[in-house]
Every structure is written in structure tokens, then in C-alpha cells.
Amino acid sequence: MWTYLNDETPKIKYTFLDATDNLLEQLTKDIKNTGDKQSGTTNVYAHMTDWRTRLRSFDALSKLVFNALDIDPKTVEDFQHWGLLYKDNDCAKPHAHDPAEYAFVFYIDAPEGSGEIHFHDIDYTLTPQKNMLVAFEGTAIHEVYPNTISGIERVATAGNIVLSVDNVQKIR
């Protein structure tokens, strides 16, 4: 069941996925083992994997995300999915994900004190939680604040979904 943060565009919503502990552990291992591939060259100032991370754990999570969003993978023209590891003072500067119809973030581990995600369009700040999937239109301007407690790690994946021209739809 989705919880909507707003009724106007860009639509922003969240739910919780039923990801197994084994999947969460494997995603965390894969993100840490892959390491930082972007070296601060993006708006994300944290450890970030390749834009198109293709590992079994990411594929398994992608299926859960597509199912939650009610998207048939056959209607997807382009898909990017990357891992994130936020440590002390790591953050993401304000940005959007257009031209993606959908963007998402999935929180694998979000201990108390994890930095929040702020959506500028609706002036709303959301506290991340383990297994939380946040989905939003690619035009939604947002940023990620640093962790508020030193020494913790917030682990997440994020992605962009571009639908084929014949299948473009707005977040429901």
C-alpha cells in the first residue's frame, strides 16, 4: 500500500517492500565490494556504484520495485540502478532525475540518525527507514541530508526508469 505525500505534480509516494534479510545483506555486501565508482563527479557526495549496476542482488530488487510500481519490464526503454553508501557528512545536492518518468530510492539500512531526503517542490522532508521504497516523478527536485549521528552508515539503492514512448504514464 502506497502513502502519497502530495496530490499535485510531481507525485511522491512511499511504501515498504518485503525484501528478505538475505537480499538486504547481499545488496549491502555488493555495494561495499563494488566501492565508489563515481568519485564525487555527480551530485551525490557518497560512495556510489556504477549507474547501471548489474548484479543478482540488484536484479532481484529491481523485480520488487517494478512489481510495487506496477510496471511491466517490457515497457521499459531505459533503466539505471545504482548503490549508495552514505557515511559521515555524505550528502546529495539538490537535483532531479528527468527525463525519467520514475525515480526511486530503496533504503537497505537506515539506522536512527540517517540523513533525510527533502523534496523541494512540496517542501517535505522524509525520514528513511529500512525496506522503505520512495518513488517519485523524475522532475521532483530533492536532496539528501548528511547523517545526524557520527559513525553510522546509510545504505540504499536508487534508480531511474524511462518508459517506452508507447507506455509513458504518470505515477499513480
FILO-14596 format. One record per residue: residue in one letter; y, z, x of N, C-alpha, C in turn. Coordinates in nm, 3 decimals. Layout:
<atoms>
{atom A,{Y,Z,X},{Y,Z,X},{Y,Z,X}}
...
</atoms>
This chain:
<atoms>
{atom M,{-0.117,0.000,0.084},{0.000,0.000,0.000},{0.125,0.000,0.089}}
{atom W,{0.214,-0.090,0.060},{0.337,-0.104,0.138},{0.447,-0.015,0.082}}
{atom T,{0.528,0.039,0.171},{0.651,0.107,0.134},{0.765,0.018,0.181}}
{atom Y,{0.853,-0.019,0.087},{0.966,-0.105,0.120},{1.088,-0.019,0.152}}
{atom L,{1.160,-0.055,0.258},{1.280,0.018,0.295},{1.404,-0.037,0.227}}
{atom N,{1.393,-0.157,0.171},{1.509,-0.221,0.108},{1.462,-0.329,0.011}}
{atom D,{1.554,-0.370,-0.076},{1.524,-0.476,-0.172},{1.589,-0.608,-0.134}}
{atom E,{1.690,-0.601,-0.049},{1.763,-0.722,-0.012},{1.704,-0.784,0.115}}
{atom T,{1.754,-0.899,0.150},{1.710,-0.968,0.270},{1.787,-0.912,0.389}}
{atom P,{1.731,-0.894,0.505},{1.590,-0.918,0.535},{1.502,-0.801,0.490}}
{atom K,{1.390,-0.834,0.429},{1.299,-0.733,0.378},{1.227,-0.664,0.495}}
{atom I,{1.214,-0.532,0.482},{1.150,-0.449,0.584},{1.056,-0.355,0.512}}
{atom K,{0.932,-0.346,0.560},{0.834,-0.261,0.494},{0.737,-0.204,0.597}}
{atom Y,{0.663,-0.100,0.553},{0.561,-0.045,0.642},{0.441,0.004,0.562}}
{atom T,{0.329,0.014,0.632},{0.205,0.066,0.578},{0.127,0.125,0.694}}
{atom F,{0.010,0.177,0.664},{-0.077,0.231,0.768},{-0.207,0.153,0.767}}
{atom L,{-0.250,0.109,0.885},{-0.374,0.034,0.898},{-0.489,0.130,0.923}}
{atom D,{-0.606,0.087,0.884},{-0.728,0.165,0.906},{-0.794,0.117,1.035}}
{atom A,{-0.721,0.134,1.145},{-0.774,0.093,1.275},{-0.862,0.206,1.329}}
{atom T,{-0.977,0.172,1.382},{-1.069,0.273,1.433},{-1.016,0.334,1.562}}
{atom D,{-1.062,0.454,1.593},{-1.024,0.518,1.719},{-1.069,0.433,1.837}}
{atom N,{-1.185,0.368,1.825},{-1.233,0.280,1.934},{-1.137,0.165,1.959}}
{atom L,{-1.088,0.105,1.851},{-0.993,-0.006,1.866},{-0.863,0.044,1.929}}
{atom L,{-0.812,0.157,1.883},{-0.688,0.212,1.939},{-0.705,0.244,2.088}}
{atom E,{-0.818,0.301,2.124},{-0.845,0.332,2.266},{-0.852,0.205,2.349}}
{atom Q,{-0.918,0.101,2.296},{-0.930,-0.024,2.371},{-0.795,-0.094,2.385}}
{atom L,{-0.715,-0.094,2.278},{-0.581,-0.152,2.286},{-0.499,-0.081,2.394}}
{atom T,{-0.503,0.051,2.396},{-0.428,0.128,2.495},{-0.474,0.092,2.636}}
{atom K,{-0.605,0.087,2.658},{-0.660,0.051,2.789},{-0.616,-0.089,2.829}}
{atom D,{-0.626,-0.183,2.735},{-0.590,-0.322,2.764},{-0.442,-0.335,2.800}}
{atom I,{-0.356,-0.265,2.728},{-0.213,-0.271,2.756},{-0.183,-0.211,2.894}}
{atom K,{-0.242,-0.097,2.923},{-0.219,-0.032,3.053},{-0.278,-0.114,3.167}}
{atom N,{-0.397,-0.171,3.148},{-0.461,-0.251,3.253},{-0.389,-0.383,3.276}}
{atom T,{-0.333,-0.442,3.171},{-0.260,-0.568,3.185},{-0.130,-0.545,3.261}}
{atom G,{-0.066,-0.432,3.236},{0.058,-0.399,3.307},{0.178,-0.476,3.255}}
{atom D,{0.289,-0.455,3.322},{0.416,-0.516,3.283},{0.423,-0.658,3.338}}
{atom K,{0.423,-0.755,3.248},{0.430,-0.896,3.287},{0.571,-0.954,3.272}}
{atom Q,{0.663,-0.878,3.210},{0.796,-0.931,3.183},{0.902,-0.880,3.281}}
{atom S,{0.876,-0.769,3.346},{0.966,-0.714,3.450},{1.112,-0.703,3.405}}
{atom G,{1.133,-0.659,3.281},{1.270,-0.638,3.234},{1.349,-0.764,3.207}}
{atom T,{1.281,-0.878,3.190},{1.351,-1.005,3.167},{1.375,-1.032,3.019}}
{atom T,{1.333,-0.940,2.932},{1.353,-0.955,2.788},{1.445,-0.844,2.739}}
{atom N,{1.463,-0.835,2.610},{1.543,-0.726,2.553},{1.466,-0.595,2.554}}
{atom V,{1.338,-0.599,2.590},{1.254,-0.480,2.598},{1.258,-0.426,2.741}}
{atom Y,{1.304,-0.302,2.753},{1.308,-0.235,2.883},{1.196,-0.132,2.885}}
{atom A,{1.072,-0.184,2.892},{0.950,-0.104,2.893},{0.841,-0.195,2.951}}
{atom H,{0.723,-0.140,2.972},{0.611,-0.223,3.016},{0.572,-0.313,2.900}}
{atom M,{0.563,-0.443,2.927},{0.535,-0.542,2.823},{0.436,-0.643,2.876}}
{atom T,{0.329,-0.668,2.800},{0.229,-0.767,2.841},{0.283,-0.908,2.818}}
{atom D,{0.196,-1.006,2.841},{0.234,-1.145,2.813},{0.267,-1.162,2.665}}
{atom W,{0.355,-1.258,2.635},{0.393,-1.286,2.497},{0.271,-1.320,2.411}}
{atom R,{0.176,-1.386,2.471},{0.057,-1.429,2.398},{-0.067,-1.364,2.458}}
{atom T,{-0.075,-1.234,2.446},{-0.190,-1.160,2.499},{-0.312,-1.194,2.415}}
{atom R,{-0.414,-1.245,2.481},{-0.537,-1.284,2.412},{-0.653,-1.203,2.469}}
{atom L,{-0.680,-1.092,2.405},{-0.793,-1.006,2.440},{-0.864,-0.970,2.311}}
{atom R,{-0.991,-0.932,2.319},{-1.067,-0.900,2.198},{-0.999,-0.794,2.113}}
{atom S,{-0.943,-0.692,2.179},{-0.878,-0.585,2.102},{-0.757,-0.639,2.025}}
{atom F,{-0.681,-0.727,2.086},{-0.565,-0.786,2.020},{-0.610,-0.877,1.905}}
{atom D,{-0.719,-0.951,1.927},{-0.772,-1.037,1.820},{-0.816,-0.953,1.701}}
{atom A,{-0.882,-0.840,1.727},{-0.927,-0.751,1.618},{-0.808,-0.695,1.541}}
{atom L,{-0.705,-0.653,1.613},{-0.586,-0.600,1.547},{-0.515,-0.711,1.469}}
{atom S,{-0.509,-0.830,1.524},{-0.444,-0.942,1.455},{-0.507,-0.967,1.318}}
{atom K,{-0.638,-0.956,1.310},{-0.707,-0.975,1.181},{-0.661,-0.869,1.080}}
{atom L,{-0.647,-0.744,1.127},{-0.600,-0.637,1.038},{-0.456,-0.663,0.992}}
{atom V,{-0.373,-0.712,1.083},{-0.233,-0.741,1.050},{-0.225,-0.854,0.948}}
{atom F,{-0.296,-0.964,0.974},{-0.294,-1.078,0.881},{-0.345,-1.034,0.743}}
{atom N,{-0.450,-0.954,0.741},{-0.504,-0.907,0.614},{-0.401,-0.821,0.540}}
{atom A,{-0.336,-0.729,0.610},{-0.236,-0.642,0.547},{-0.120,-0.724,0.491}}
{atom L,{-0.082,-0.829,0.562},{0.030,-0.914,0.518},{-0.014,-1.023,0.420}}
{atom D,{-0.144,-1.030,0.394},{-0.199,-1.132,0.304},{-0.165,-1.273,0.353}}
{atom I,{-0.188,-1.294,0.483},{-0.163,-1.424,0.545},{-0.297,-1.485,0.586}}
{atom D,{-0.319,-1.607,0.543},{-0.436,-1.682,0.586},{-0.404,-1.739,0.725}}
{atom P,{-0.484,-1.705,0.827},{-0.456,-1.755,0.963},{-0.445,-1.908,0.970}}
{atom K,{-0.506,-1.978,0.877},{-0.499,-2.125,0.876},{-0.358,-2.175,0.845}}
{atom T,{-0.275,-2.088,0.787},{-0.138,-2.128,0.752},{-0.038,-2.097,0.864}}
{atom V,{-0.088,-2.041,0.974},{-0.001,-2.000,1.085},{0.015,-2.115,1.184}}
{atom E,{0.139,-2.149,1.211},{0.169,-2.254,1.309},{0.179,-2.197,1.451}}
{atom D,{0.237,-2.079,1.462},{0.254,-2.017,1.594},{0.239,-1.866,1.579}}
{atom F,{0.175,-1.804,1.677},{0.152,-1.660,1.674},{0.168,-1.604,1.814}}
{atom Q,{0.253,-1.506,1.827},{0.272,-1.434,1.952},{0.237,-1.288,1.927}}
{atom H,{0.170,-1.226,2.023},{0.128,-1.086,2.007},{0.125,-1.024,2.147}}
{atom W,{0.202,-0.918,2.166},{0.213,-0.857,2.297},{0.201,-0.706,2.287}}
{atom G,{0.171,-0.644,2.401},{0.158,-0.499,2.407},{0.280,-0.436,2.471}}
{atom L,{0.305,-0.310,2.434},{0.423,-0.236,2.482},{0.384,-0.094,2.520}}
{atom L,{0.437,-0.049,2.631},{0.418,0.089,2.674},{0.555,0.144,2.710}}
{atom Y,{0.604,0.235,2.625},{0.736,0.297,2.644},{0.718,0.433,2.709}}
{atom K,{0.786,0.451,2.821},{0.787,0.580,2.891},{0.930,0.636,2.886}}
{atom D,{0.959,0.733,2.970},{1.091,0.796,2.973},{1.203,0.692,2.986}}
{atom N,{1.301,0.702,2.899},{1.422,0.619,2.898},{1.397,0.471,2.866}}
{atom D,{1.274,0.431,2.838},{1.247,0.293,2.798},{1.299,0.269,2.657}}
{atom C,{1.343,0.146,2.631},{1.400,0.113,2.500},{1.395,-0.038,2.480}}
{atom A,{1.439,-0.081,2.363},{1.458,-0.224,2.336},{1.598,-0.240,2.278}}
{atom K,{1.675,-0.326,2.337},{1.812,-0.351,2.293},{1.812,-0.426,2.160}}
{atom P,{1.923,-0.423,2.085},{1.928,-0.493,1.956},{1.890,-0.641,1.969}}
{atom H,{1.804,-0.683,1.878},{1.756,-0.822,1.880},{1.694,-0.856,1.745}}
{atom A,{1.663,-0.984,1.728},{1.590,-1.034,1.611},{1.477,-1.122,1.661}}
{atom H,{1.391,-1.164,1.572},{1.274,-1.244,1.610},{1.277,-1.383,1.546}}
{atom D,{1.393,-1.427,1.497},{1.396,-1.560,1.438},{1.372,-1.664,1.547}}
{atom P,{1.302,-1.770,1.517},{1.277,-1.830,1.386},{1.147,-1.783,1.317}}
{atom A,{1.085,-1.675,1.364},{0.962,-1.627,1.299},{0.989,-1.585,1.155}}
{atom E,{0.900,-1.623,1.065},{0.912,-1.576,0.927},{0.883,-1.427,0.921}}
{atom Y,{0.785,-1.384,1.000},{0.746,-1.243,1.004},{0.750,-1.194,1.148}}
{atom A,{0.789,-1.070,1.163},{0.774,-0.999,1.288},{0.709,-0.865,1.252}}
{atom F,{0.643,-0.804,1.349},{0.578,-0.677,1.320},{0.569,-0.592,1.446}}
{atom V,{0.552,-0.464,1.424},{0.517,-0.371,1.531},{0.409,-0.280,1.476}}
{atom F,{0.309,-0.255,1.559},{0.200,-0.165,1.521},{0.196,-0.053,1.624}}
{atom Y,{0.203,0.070,1.576},{0.204,0.186,1.665},{0.063,0.238,1.688}}
{atom I,{0.015,0.222,1.811},{-0.116,0.267,1.852},{-0.113,0.417,1.877}}
{atom D,{-0.011,0.461,1.948},{0.010,0.602,1.975},{0.160,0.629,1.972}}
{atom A,{0.198,0.723,1.888},{0.340,0.757,1.872},{0.352,0.909,1.862}}
{atom P,{0.340,0.977,1.976},{0.347,1.123,1.971},{0.484,1.172,1.926}}
{atom E,{0.489,1.297,1.884},{0.617,1.355,1.844},{0.717,1.337,1.957}}
{atom G,{0.837,1.295,1.922},{0.940,1.267,2.022},{0.947,1.121,2.063}}
{atom S,{0.859,1.038,2.003},{0.864,0.894,2.032},{0.995,0.836,1.981}}
{atom G,{1.049,0.741,2.055},{1.173,0.675,2.014},{1.156,0.605,1.881}}
{atom E,{1.259,0.607,1.801},{1.257,0.548,1.668},{1.302,0.402,1.673}}
{atom I,{1.268,0.328,1.567},{1.314,0.191,1.552},{1.428,0.194,1.450}}
{atom H,{1.538,0.129,1.486},{1.656,0.127,1.399},{1.681,-0.016,1.353}}
{atom F,{1.696,-0.034,1.220},{1.726,-0.164,1.161},{1.874,-0.167,1.128}}
{atom H,{1.948,-0.253,1.197},{2.093,-0.260,1.183},{2.136,-0.314,1.046}}
{atom D,{2.062,-0.411,0.993},{2.103,-0.476,0.867},{2.112,-0.377,0.752}}
{atom I,{2.025,-0.277,0.753},{2.024,-0.179,0.643},{2.061,-0.040,0.692}}
{atom D,{2.098,-0.028,0.819},{2.137,0.099,0.880},{2.033,0.207,0.850}}
{atom Y,{1.909,0.177,0.890},{1.797,0.269,0.863},{1.717,0.290,0.991}}
{atom T,{1.684,0.414,1.018},{1.604,0.450,1.135},{1.470,0.502,1.087}}
{atom L,{1.363,0.447,1.144},{1.227,0.481,1.105},{1.156,0.548,1.222}}
{atom T,{1.092,0.660,1.195},{1.016,0.733,1.298},{0.876,0.676,1.305}}
{atom P,{0.833,0.630,1.423},{0.699,0.571,1.434},{0.590,0.676,1.420}}
{atom Q,{0.477,0.631,1.366},{0.360,0.716,1.352},{0.236,0.637,1.390}}
{atom K,{0.136,0.707,1.438},{0.010,0.644,1.476},{-0.045,0.563,1.357}}
{atom N,{-0.091,0.442,1.385},{-0.150,0.349,1.287},{-0.048,0.289,1.191}}
{atom M,{0.081,0.308,1.215},{0.185,0.251,1.128},{0.209,0.105,1.166}}
{atom L,{0.207,0.019,1.064},{0.244,-0.121,1.080},{0.378,-0.141,1.010}}
{atom V,{0.477,-0.185,1.085},{0.609,-0.216,1.030},{0.623,-0.367,1.034}}
{atom A,{0.652,-0.428,0.920},{0.667,-0.573,0.910},{0.804,-0.605,0.854}}
{atom F,{0.862,-0.713,0.905},{0.998,-0.748,0.863},{1.023,-0.896,0.887}}
{atom E,{1.122,-0.947,0.815},{1.160,-1.086,0.835},{1.217,-1.101,0.976}}
{atom G,{1.192,-1.215,1.037},{1.233,-1.237,1.175},{1.382,-1.227,1.201}}
{atom T,{1.462,-1.236,1.095},{1.608,-1.227,1.111},{1.660,-1.083,1.116}}
{atom A,{1.574,-0.985,1.093},{1.617,-0.844,1.090},{1.655,-0.798,1.230}}
{atom I,{1.780,-0.759,1.247},{1.827,-0.708,1.377},{1.783,-0.562,1.389}}
{atom H,{1.718,-0.530,1.501},{1.666,-0.396,1.521},{1.667,-0.362,1.670}}
{atom E,{1.651,-0.235,1.697},{1.638,-0.188,1.835},{1.544,-0.069,1.837}}
{atom V,{1.496,-0.035,1.956},{1.407,0.078,1.973},{1.474,0.178,2.066}}
{atom Y,{1.486,0.301,2.017},{1.550,0.407,2.095},{1.451,0.465,2.197}}
{atom P,{1.503,0.524,2.306},{1.415,0.591,2.403},{1.345,0.712,2.341}}
{atom N,{1.232,0.749,2.401},{1.164,0.872,2.361},{1.260,0.989,2.378}}
{atom T,{1.248,1.088,2.291},{1.337,1.205,2.299},{1.274,1.319,2.377}}
{atom I,{1.145,1.307,2.409},{1.076,1.408,2.488},{1.027,1.343,2.616}}
{atom S,{1.059,1.404,2.728},{1.020,1.352,2.858},{0.869,1.362,2.878}}
{atom G,{0.811,1.261,2.943},{0.671,1.265,2.981},{0.573,1.210,2.879}}
{atom I,{0.619,1.169,2.761},{0.527,1.112,2.663},{0.526,0.959,2.676}}
{atom E,{0.422,0.898,2.621},{0.412,0.753,2.619},{0.391,0.706,2.475}}
{atom R,{0.470,0.609,2.435},{0.455,0.545,2.305},{0.389,0.410,2.332}}
{atom V,{0.277,0.383,2.266},{0.202,0.260,2.287},{0.203,0.181,2.157}}
{atom A,{0.236,0.053,2.168},{0.246,-0.031,2.048},{0.212,-0.175,2.082}}
{atom T,{0.192,-0.254,1.978},{0.192,-0.399,1.993},{0.299,-0.452,1.900}}
{atom A,{0.345,-0.571,1.928},{0.443,-0.636,1.843},{0.409,-0.784,1.838}}
{atom G,{0.466,-0.852,1.741},{0.435,-0.993,1.732},{0.527,-1.070,1.640}}
{atom N,{0.513,-1.201,1.650},{0.587,-1.297,1.569},{0.487,-1.389,1.501}}
{atom I,{0.512,-1.418,1.375},{0.428,-1.510,1.300},{0.517,-1.621,1.244}}
{atom V,{0.487,-1.744,1.284},{0.558,-1.861,1.231},{0.458,-1.938,1.146}}
{atom L,{0.491,-1.955,1.020},{0.403,-2.026,0.928},{0.429,-2.175,0.935}}
{atom S,{0.324,-2.254,0.904},{0.342,-2.399,0.899},{0.444,-2.431,0.789}}
{atom V,{0.509,-2.542,0.803},{0.617,-2.581,0.712},{0.571,-2.576,0.566}}
{atom D,{0.448,-2.615,0.539},{0.395,-2.617,0.402},{0.367,-2.478,0.347}}
{atom N,{0.370,-2.377,0.433},{0.331,-2.242,0.391},{0.438,-2.136,0.411}}
{atom V,{0.561,-2.177,0.432},{0.666,-2.080,0.455},{0.686,-1.996,0.329}}
{atom Q,{0.690,-1.865,0.350},{0.712,-1.771,0.240},{0.788,-1.651,0.294}}
{atom K,{0.846,-1.574,0.206},{0.918,-1.453,0.247},{0.826,-1.332,0.232}}
{atom I,{0.856,-1.229,0.307},{0.778,-1.106,0.297},{0.782,-1.057,0.154}}
{atom R,{0.664,-1.021,0.104},{0.658,-0.972,-0.034},{0.680,-0.824,-0.039}}
</atoms>
